[in-house]
Amino acid sequence: MSGYLQELTLRLAVGASRLDADFRNRHAAWLKRCQQDDGGFAGREGESDPYYTSFALRALWVLGELDSEIAEPAGVFLRRRMRQRDSIVDLMSLIFAAAILEMAAGVVVISDEDDQWRANVAELLGTLRTADGGFAKTPEGRAGSTYQTFLSTLCYELMETPVPREDDVLRFISGQQQSDGGYREIRVAKRAGVNPTAAAIGTLKTLGKLDPAKEADTIEFLLEMQGEEGGLAANTRIPFADLLSSCTGLITLVDLGAGKRVNAGRLQAYAESMQREGGFVGFALDQTPDVEYTFYGIATMSLLQTLDL
């Protein structure tokens, strides 16, 4: 299990244990009902995939509800997906979901002897490297993506493999920071965003290179994204909050030692307003809950319970 992801998930689990039992049971039951016949989890449409499966398993683990009845068929689904050539997002999700299953339920998806599969993943990651030092979304990409660089860095850590040319990654991340303290997603972007900022800080933390004292402007940028609704908006041009940005923004503020500076009461009220009878939606006008936003909702409310730690 990745050091970065393990630390975060365990912190969320501590926070979730402080939440009301009815809240935990209601959302856990909803998540369990979302498991498909093939053992995986899907988005709002389409078939099961590792991306949504990872979010569902992670949410259930945080809630303390990832039992063998859920884990074993999920393991079957993930082992079947290992035979496919997935995107880097799905690959990272598969690797993390596999780590969750092994740690939480003893279900082994990727054996220690499967060196060839790991070598294939490392080869794919190598094809995503760009001249600017980052990782692109596809092998054809010419410019690095902050989010894909974060995912790739996590993949290397999950596979216990050093990131090649780490200094180039650090140079890329540094170049993505804007004058307001936030980070952009791609070099042609005109403004910073909460989610690429979270990805940049997450990359630095994963590599052991995060110095919160040097990120004072980043802290201020994130705090300014909390609006009247109580949640965080994706960037300065978006007039409404969303649960993804609220979650990743809060995680980043906690990583930077500034979690207590957010207006926790308003943020909790916003997250609670995104609840439905089961699951969470993504923003005020959204109508349909899904497993990804349910993870963000559970994570946000859980992390808020840990700000005194």
Secondary structure, DSSP 8 states (H G I E B T S, - for coil): --HHHHHHHHHHHHHHTTS-HHHHHHHHHHHHHT--TTS----SSS---HHHHHHHHHHHHHTT---HHHHHHHHHHHHHHTTS---HHHHHHHHHHHHHHHHHH---SS-TT-HHHHHHHHHHHHHTB-TTSSB-SSTT--S-BHHHHHHHHHHHHHTT---TTHHHHHHHHHHHB-TTS-B-SSTT-SS-BHHHHHHHHHHHHHTT---GGG-HHHHHHHHHTB-TTSSBBSSTT--SB-HHHHHHHHHHHHHTT-GGGS-HHHHHHHHHHTB-SSSB-SSTT----BHHHHHHHHHHHHHHTTTT-
